[in-house]
Amino acid sequence: MAVSAVASASEAGHAAPAKADAAKGAKLYNEGTSTGVPACVGCHGPNGNSMIPVNPKLAGQQEGYLYKQLVNFTTPERMNPVMTAFASMMSDEDKKNVAAFLGTQKQEPGEAKNKDTIALGQKIYRGGIAEKSVPACASCHGVAGGGIPVQYPRVGGQHQDYAAAQLTAFRSAARKNSPQMTAITKRMSDEEINAVADYIAGLK
């Protein structure tokens, strides 16, 4: 059966997709490419641990999710002046390799900073907002914020500023690559968004 399956695939002209190369991804991330793609490390930090609050931590993020975002940056679904330009310069192989590298890195932990909103953020993250039909964030992103590969990103430990900005972008439909998140955030206030963003920063 194995021989037959291989023969059928060959006859159909379908080659197995190349496996992502994390080592090549590391080189691109740290050095850029000869074709002009800049190094990612300047904005996203050593091994994907951004030290700039408005730039996301990418270390430990789901590989499939990262690849999808890099593709989305080249479409109207997620336009960003900086990332759209950079992602457009990357080949599909480059995107997969960088995603593979970052997926193997360890994220540096963050921490919640606003003690006055911890309880609200925790309540929304774990239980949602019943009266607004906002589901618990944990139902998709996990109790510890680890996410589900490809489908839902890791959110635990992410910078507050970045998380709040993305939730707000979903709400305004400036970011269009998750109809589910757009529908959810439209029912959330600024206070609720900021409370959740701060709470998830401390998840480990």
N, C-alpha and C positions, 0 to 999 in steps of 0.2 A: 504493500500500500504506500509506503514511504517513497519508493522509487517511482511509482505511478504518479504520486502527487507532485514530485519534483519535475517529472517529465511534463505534466500538464501545465504547470506554471511556466516552464520554459517555452512550451509550444505557444502559450498565450502571450508570450513576450513580456511577462511581468517579472521584474527583478525585485528582490527584497530591498526595502528601503535601507539606506545607509544608517548605521547606528550613530547617534550623536557622539562627538568626541569632546569630552570634558577638558582634556589637556589643551586642545586647540581653542576651546572656549575661554580657558584661563588666560591664554596668550592674548587673545583679542580683548578680553576684559581689561587686562593690565597694560597693554601696549597699543591697542588699535590695530589697524591693518594697513598694508602698503597701498590699498586702493582708496584710502582716505577716511575710513571709519575711525572716529576718535576712540581713545581708551574710555571705558565706562567708569574706571576707578575714581576719576576726578570728581564725579558727581555722586556716585553711589558708594564710595568708600572702599577700604581694603576688604577683599573677599565678600563684598556686597553689604557691608555694614555701614550704611550712610551715617555720617555725622552731621548732616544738614537736615534739619527738621522738615523742610518742604520736599525733600527728595526721599523716596521710599527705601527702606531696607529691603534688599533682595535676597540676602543670604537665607538659605533654607526654604525658599519659596518653592511651591510645586513646579516641577520642571515643565509639565504640560501647560500649566497656567501661564508661566512666563513666556513660553513660545507663542501662545495665543495672543498675549498682549502685544508682543513685538509685531506680530502680523496685523493686529487691529490698528496699531499706530499708523499703518500705511493705508488705511481705509477711513471713510468718514465716520466710522463707529467710535474712534477715539483719536481725535486730532489734538496734537500738542506741538507747538512751534519747534521745540528742541527735539523731542523724541521722534516726531514724524520725520524730521530731516535725517536723523541718525538711522532709524529703522529702515528708511527707504534706501539707504546706502548699503545695507547688509543683505547678503544672500540668504536664501532659506537655510542653507547649511550653517551660516554664521549664527542665525537666530537659534537654531537647535543646539549648537555647540555652547553658546553662552548660557542658555537656559539649563543645559546639563551641568555645566560648571557651578552655577549659582545654586542649583538644587542640592549640591553635595556640601555646601558650606554651612557653618554653624552660625546662627544668628546671635548677636549680642543682645542680652535682655534689656528691656526698657522698664519704665515704671510710670504708674499713674501719678499725676502731679496735683490734681485738684481734689482735695479731701472733701470738699463740699458737694461734689457730684458723684463720688464713688458709688454710693448706694443706688442712685438713679441709673448710672451706667450699668451696674451689675444687674439690676432688676430688668432692664431692657435686654441686655445681652443674654441673660439666662431664661427670662420668661416672656419677653416681648411687651407689647402694649395692647392689651386685650380690647380696650375701648376704641382703639384706632385700627384694629386688625393688623397690627405690626407683629410678625412672628419673632420668636426668639432667635437672635443671631446665632446662638450655639447650635441650633438645629441644622444649620448648614456648615458653619465654620468650626464646630466642635467646642466642647467645654473649655479646652485650653487654647482655643484659637488656631489649632493646627490645620484646619481646612480639610478638604477632600481632594485628592489628586485630580487635576484637569478641571473638575467642575467648580470647586470653590477654593479660593486662595487662603493661604495662611494669613491671619490677621494679628495674631498674638505677638506682642512686642513691637508692633509698628509705631512709627512716630505719630503723635497726636495730630500735629498740623497736617501731615499728609493724609491721614485717615479722614479727618474732618473735611478736608478739601475734596476728596473723592466722593464722599457721601453727599456733599453739597452739589457736586458736579452731576451725580446721578439724578438728584432731585430736580435740577434745572434742565436735565436732558442734554447738558453740554457734553456729557459722556454717555454714549449710546450703546455700549456693548454688553449691557445686561438689562433687558426689559424687566426682569424680576427685581433687581435692585432699584430701578427707577420707580417702579410701582410702590415698593416698600418705603423708600425715602420721601416720596411725595406726602406721606402721612406723618412725617416726623418734623418736629420744630427744630430750630437752631439749638436750643438748650438740650434737647434729646440727642441730637447728632453729636454735639460737643461732649456730652457726658459719656456716650458710648465710645467715642474716639479716645477719650482719656482713659477709660476703663481698660480697653483692649491693649493699651500700651504696656500695662503691667501684667498681662497674661503670659504664662510660661508653659 
